[in-house]
Amino acid sequence: MVATLASGKQLSQLKPGTAGFVAQISNEPIGCKLLAMGVFPGSRVELVRQAPFGGGVLVKVDSNYLALRQQEAACIVLR
């Protein structure tokens, strides 16, 4: 069972097992990279794992798994 979240949070603020839908991507240079990886507005995103000590995160975007840095995850705003 995956918990859903309240709107307006950044992906980097979530706890593992929480999911939401992409509302917007806030940083243009990083946003281009995320769009190329398949992170689009409206995509379902679930935080699967978080590395210790502020490291990267493993996310599931629709049916694909991606490893993102914290700064990349902070650019993804969820609804």
Secondary structure as GFF3:
##gff-version 3
##sequence-region A 1 79
A	DSSP	beta_strand	3	4	.	.	.	ID=ss1
A	DSSP	three_ten_helix	11	13	.	.	.	ID=ss2
A	DSSP	beta_strand	18	25	.	.	.	ID=ss3
A	DSSP	alpha_helix	28	36	.	.	.	ID=ss4
A	DSSP	beta_strand	44	50	.	.	.	ID=ss5
A	DSSP	three_ten_helix	52	54	.	.	.	ID=ss6
A	DSSP	beta_strand	57	61	.	.	.	ID=ss7
A	DSSP	beta_strand	64	68	.	.	.	ID=ss8
A	DSSP	alpha_helix	70	74	.	.	.	ID=ss9
A	DSSP	beta_strand	76	78	.	.	.	ID=ss10
###
